[in-house]
Amino acid sequence: MIEGFATLQDSQDYFSDKQAIKRSTPWFSVSPIALGTHLGEMTEANSQLYRESMEHALNNGINFIDTAINYRGMKSERDVGKTLKKLIEKEQSLKREEVVISTKAGIIPGDIDAGLVPKDYLQKRLLEGGVIRKSDLNIVEHQRHTLAPSYYSFAVGESRKHLNLETIDIHYIHNPELSMMVLGPEDFYQQLQQLFVLYEKLVKHGHIRFYGIATWDAFLNDPEESGYISLDKAFRIAESIAGKDHHFRFVQMPYNLVKNEANQKASQPVSGKMLTPINAAAELGLYVTVSAPLAQGKHFNKKSCARDFLNHAVNTKGVLSAMVGTKHVEHVRENLSFLQNGLFERMDPKTR
């Protein structure tokens, strides 16, 4: 596997000859647009498109890729891994330390290459394999979720193999509101604490560098709604485990011109004040990546287009980077043109 992880100096140097803008954290710099890998069919044809898009993005100014173990039946992670192996090891046109890779786990995945849909993967790999117990499952309609540390230890190992990486830069708990809906707050936060203990161990072992929470409605709901998760409580749990040097540093949430609660709705209490999720994250020292910045293109019209949606998401104060699902090279070129033409402000997300 490829050793190393993104570093501040190398990730900054990555942009020196790309004429593309960057946003900085204390640990690395990233492009304000990341390449997302969620949508698309579980076919080799779609995989080829993704690999071509990732290769063009990484060579030309986008150094941030976001994926998840369950995306496209594990194909998305494997496509990222094949691209990184080609660029870093074979062609040596990219250094591991220049690129940031985030992935996620929590939703029970399938494995299309092994012919296993999620239900079969759960039975054959996870239950029969002794990774989790049935009591570890939290089921909401058709979705199966878990907070069991044993599963995350397993999933991180699988993701590292798929990605060909010794160390994953950011690993998220994926949609934990599903477990919150089943467990309720008391049991949920107790299990979250156990999971954070595991994450800190994974950091010490060099398997991940940081961890976070990637949600849909968890941070946007009102506190009394089912599935609501408090950023402040999660942050305090991390502090109770590892002090000020804990590695819970990133959160992901949907945000766009239509679904704008992350920057409009004061739903998160911090230090006695009700703040929007984005402002609450900034207050706590967490970095925000946003999903669905284009709202899947469902709301484009004569008055608003992809450029407007992207500009809105990326130029919101407190947003580090927007995850844009891109499996066509021409769309990568369009996004790079936005960045290189200075459409987005050249500022740190904390000071915009």
C-alpha positions in Angstrom: 0.0 0.0 0.0 1.0 3.6 -0.6 2.6 5.1 2.5 2.2 8.6 3.9 -0.7 11.1 4.1 -1.4 14.7 3.1 0.9 17.3 4.6 0.6 21.0 4.8 3.8 21.9 2.8 3.3 19.3 0.1 -0.4 20.1 -0.4 0.4 23.8 -0.6 3.2 23.1 -3.1 0.8 21.1 -5.2 -1.0 24.3 -6.1 2.1 26.3 -6.9 2.0 25.6 -10.7 -1.7 24.8 -11.1 -3.1 28.3 -11.1 -5.9 27.0 -9.0 -7.0 28.2 -5.6 -6.8 26.4 -2.3 -8.2 26.5 1.2 -6.1 25.7 4.2 -6.4 23.8 7.5 -3.6 23.5 10.0 -2.7 20.1 8.5 -3.2 20.4 4.7 -4.5 22.6 1.9 -7.3 21.5 -0.4 -9.2 22.6 -3.5 -12.5 24.3 -2.7 -14.1 21.8 -5.0 -13.6 18.1 -4.3 -14.4 15.2 -6.6 -17.3 13.2 -5.2 -17.9 9.5 -6.2 -21.4 8.7 -5.0 -23.6 8.6 -8.1 -23.4 6.3 -11.1 -24.0 2.7 -12.0 -22.0 -0.2 -10.7 -20.4 -0.9 -14.0 -16.9 -1.0 -15.4 -18.0 1.7 -17.9 -18.9 4.1 -15.1 -15.7 3.1 -13.3 -13.6 4.0 -16.4 -15.3 7.4 -16.5 -14.6 8.0 -12.8 -11.0 7.0 -13.1 -10.5 9.4 -16.1 -12.1 12.2 -14.2 -10.1 11.6 -11.1 -6.8 11.4 -13.1 -7.5 14.7 -14.8 -8.6 16.4 -11.6 -5.6 15.3 -9.6 -3.2 16.3 -12.3 -4.7 19.8 -12.8 -5.7 21.4 -9.5 -8.3 19.3 -7.6 -6.5 17.5 -4.8 -9.4 16.3 -2.7 -11.5 13.1 -3.4 -14.4 12.0 -1.3 -15.9 8.5 -1.3 -17.4 5.8 0.9 -17.2 2.1 1.3 -20.8 1.6 0.2 -20.7 3.9 -2.9 -21.4 1.9 -6.0 -21.0 -1.4 -4.3 -17.4 -0.6 -3.2 -16.5 0.2 -6.8 -15.9 3.9 -6.1 -13.3 3.2 -3.4 -11.6 0.7 -5.7 -11.6 3.2 -8.6 -9.9 5.8 -6.3 -7.3 3.2 -5.3 -6.5 2.3 -8.9 -6.1 6.0 -9.9 -3.8 6.7 -7.0 -1.7 3.7 -7.7 -1.3 4.8 -11.3 -0.5 8.4 -10.6 1.7 8.0 -7.5 3.5 4.7 -8.1 3.4 4.0 -11.8 3.6 7.5 -13.4 4.9 9.4 -10.4 3.1 12.5 -11.5 1.5 12.9 -8.0 2.9 12.6 -4.5 0.8 11.0 -1.8 1.5 14.0 0.5 -0.2 16.3 -2.0 -3.7 14.7 -2.0 -6.5 14.4 0.6 -8.7 11.3 0.5 -11.8 11.0 2.7 -14.1 8.0 3.0 -16.9 6.8 5.2 -18.5 3.8 6.9 -21.6 3.0 8.9 -24.2 2.1 6.4 -24.0 -1.7 5.6 -22.5 -1.9 2.1 -22.7 -4.5 -0.7 -19.8 -5.7 -2.7 -20.7 -5.8 -6.4 -17.4 -7.4 -7.5 -18.1 -10.3 -5.1 -21.8 -10.5 -6.2 -23.0 -9.6 -2.8 -25.9 -7.1 -2.3 -26.0 -5.4 1.2 -28.2 -8.1 2.7 -25.9 -10.9 1.6 -22.8 -9.0 2.6 -24.2 -8.4 6.0 -24.9 -12.1 6.4 -21.9 -13.7 4.8 -19.1 -11.2 5.6 -20.2 -9.4 8.8 -22.4 -11.8 10.8 -21.0 -15.1 9.8 -17.5 -13.6 9.8 -18.0 -12.4 13.4 -17.4 -8.8 12.6 -20.7 -7.7 14.2 -23.7 -9.2 15.9 -27.4 -8.8 15.0 -27.8 -6.7 18.1 -25.3 -4.2 16.7 -27.6 -3.3 13.8 -29.9 -0.3 13.8 -32.5 -0.6 11.0 -34.5 2.3 9.6 -36.8 1.2 6.8 -34.5 -0.4 4.2 -31.2 1.0 5.6 -29.0 -0.9 8.0 -26.6 1.1 10.2 -24.2 0.3 13.0 -22.0 2.1 15.5 -20.1 -1.0 16.6 -16.4 -0.3 16.8 -15.6 -3.8 15.5 -17.3 -2.9 12.3 -15.4 0.4 11.8 -12.1 -1.4 12.5 -13.0 -3.9 9.8 -14.3 -1.2 7.4 -11.2 1.0 7.8 -9.1 -2.0 6.9 -11.2 -2.8 3.9 -11.1 0.8 2.7 -7.4 1.0 3.1 -7.0 -2.0 0.8 -9.5 -0.6 -1.7 -7.8 2.8 -1.7 -4.2 1.3 -1.7 -3.4 3.6 1.1 -1.6 3.0 4.4 -3.3 6.0 5.9 -6.7 7.5 5.1 -6.7 11.3 5.6 -10.3 11.6 6.9 -12.7 8.8 7.9 -16.3 9.7 8.6 -19.1 8.0 10.4 -21.7 7.9 7.6 -25.2 9.0 8.4 -25.2 8.2 12.1 -28.6 9.7 12.5 -29.9 6.3 11.4 -28.6 4.8 14.6 -29.7 7.8 16.6 -33.3 7.2 15.5 -33.2 3.7 16.8 -31.1 4.1 20.0 -32.2 7.5 21.3 -29.7 10.1 22.7 -28.5 8.3 25.8 -27.4 5.1 24.1 -26.3 6.8 21.0 -23.8 9.1 22.7 -22.5 6.2 24.8 -21.9 4.2 21.7 -20.4 7.3 20.0 -17.9 7.5 22.8 -16.8 3.9 22.3 -16.4 4.6 18.6 -14.3 7.7 19.2 -12.0 5.6 21.4 -11.5 3.3 18.5 -10.9 6.1 16.1 -8.2 7.6 18.3 -6.5 4.2 18.4 -6.7 4.0 14.6 -4.9 7.4 14.4 -2.2 6.1 16.7 -1.8 3.0 14.5 -1.4 5.2 11.4 -4.5 3.8 9.7 -6.4 7.2 9.6 -5.2 10.7 10.3 -8.5 12.4 11.3 -12.1 11.4 11.8 -15.5 13.1 11.5 -19.2 12.7 11.0 -20.9 12.9 7.6 -24.7 13.4 7.9 -27.8 14.3 6.0 -30.3 15.8 8.4 -28.6 15.1 11.8 -27.1 18.6 12.2 -30.0 20.4 10.5 -32.9 19.1 12.5 -34.4 20.8 15.5 -33.0 19.4 18.8 -36.3 17.7 19.6 -36.5 15.9 16.2 -35.7 12.2 15.8 -32.1 11.7 14.5 -30.8 15.1 15.7 -27.1 15.1 16.7 -25.4 17.8 18.7 -22.1 18.9 17.3 -21.1 20.3 20.7 -21.8 16.9 22.5 -19.8 15.0 19.9 -17.0 17.5 20.2 -17.0 17.2 24.0 -16.9 13.4 23.8 -13.8 13.6 21.7 -12.2 16.0 24.1 -13.1 13.7 27.1 -11.2 10.9 25.3 -8.1 12.6 23.9 -8.1 16.2 25.3 -7.4 19.2 23.1 -5.3 17.0 20.8 -8.2 14.8 19.7 -8.6 14.1 16.0 -12.4 14.7 15.5 -11.9 17.7 13.2 -14.3 17.3 10.2 -18.0 17.3 9.5 -20.0 16.9 6.3 -23.5 18.1 5.7 -25.7 18.9 2.7 -25.8 22.6 1.6 -27.0 24.3 -1.5 -29.2 27.2 -2.8 -32.3 25.1 -2.1 -31.3 23.1 1.0 -29.7 25.9 2.9 -30.4 25.1 6.6 -26.7 24.5 7.3 -26.2 28.2 7.0 -29.6 29.6 7.8 -31.1 27.5 10.6 -29.9 28.0 14.2 -30.2 24.4 15.4 -26.9 23.8 17.2 -26.3 25.0 20.8 -22.7 26.0 21.6 -21.7 27.9 24.7 -25.2 29.0 25.5 -25.9 30.3 22.0 -28.0 28.7 19.2 -25.9 28.7 16.0 -26.3 27.5 12.5 -24.5 24.1 11.9 -21.8 25.8 9.9 -21.2 28.5 12.5 -21.3 26.0 15.3 -18.6 23.9 13.6 -16.5 27.0 13.2 -17.0 27.9 16.9 -15.8 24.4 17.9 -12.8 24.4 15.5 -14.3 21.8 13.1 -13.9 22.1 9.3 -17.0 21.7 7.2 -17.2 19.9 3.8 -20.6 20.1 2.1 -22.4 17.4 0.1 -25.0 17.9 -2.6 -23.9 21.4 -3.5 -25.7 21.1 -6.9 -28.8 19.5 -5.4 -28.3 16.8 -8.1 -29.2 19.5 -10.8 -32.9 19.2 -10.0 -33.4 22.9 -9.6 -31.4 24.4 -12.5 -33.4 26.8 -14.6 -32.9 30.0 -16.6 -32.2 32.0 -13.5 -29.8 29.5 -11.7 -27.3 27.1 -13.1 -24.4 24.9 -11.8 -22.1 28.0 -11.6 -24.6 29.7 -9.3 -25.0 26.7 -7.0 -21.3 26.1 -6.8 -20.5 29.7 -6.1 -23.1 29.9 -3.4 -21.8 26.7 -1.6 -18.1 27.4 -1.9 -18.3 31.1 -1.0 -20.3 30.6 2.1 -18.1 31.5 5.1 -17.0 28.4 7.0 -17.1 26.0 4.0 -13.8 24.3 3.4 -14.7 22.4 0.2 -17.8 21.2 -1.7 -18.1 17.6 -2.8 -19.1 17.6 -6.5 -20.0 14.2 -8.0 -18.0 14.3 -11.3 -17.6 11.3 -13.6 -17.0 13.2 -16.9 -13.7 14.9 -17.7 -15.5 17.8 -19.4 -17.3 18.6 -16.0 -13.9 18.4 -14.3 -12.6 20.9 -16.8 -15.5 23.2 -16.1 -14.9 23.1 -12.4 -11.2 23.7 -12.8 -12.0 26.7 -15.0 -14.2 28.1 -12.2 -11.2 27.8 -9.8 -8.6 29.0 -12.2 -10.6 32.1 -13.3 -10.9 33.2 -9.7 -14.7 32.7 -9.4 -14.2 31.6 -5.8 -12.6 33.8 -3.3 -9.0 33.1 -2.4 -9.5 33.0 1.4 -9.3 30.7 4.3 -12.7 29.2 5.2 -12.4 30.4 8.8 -11.8 34.1 7.8 -14.1 34.5 4.8 
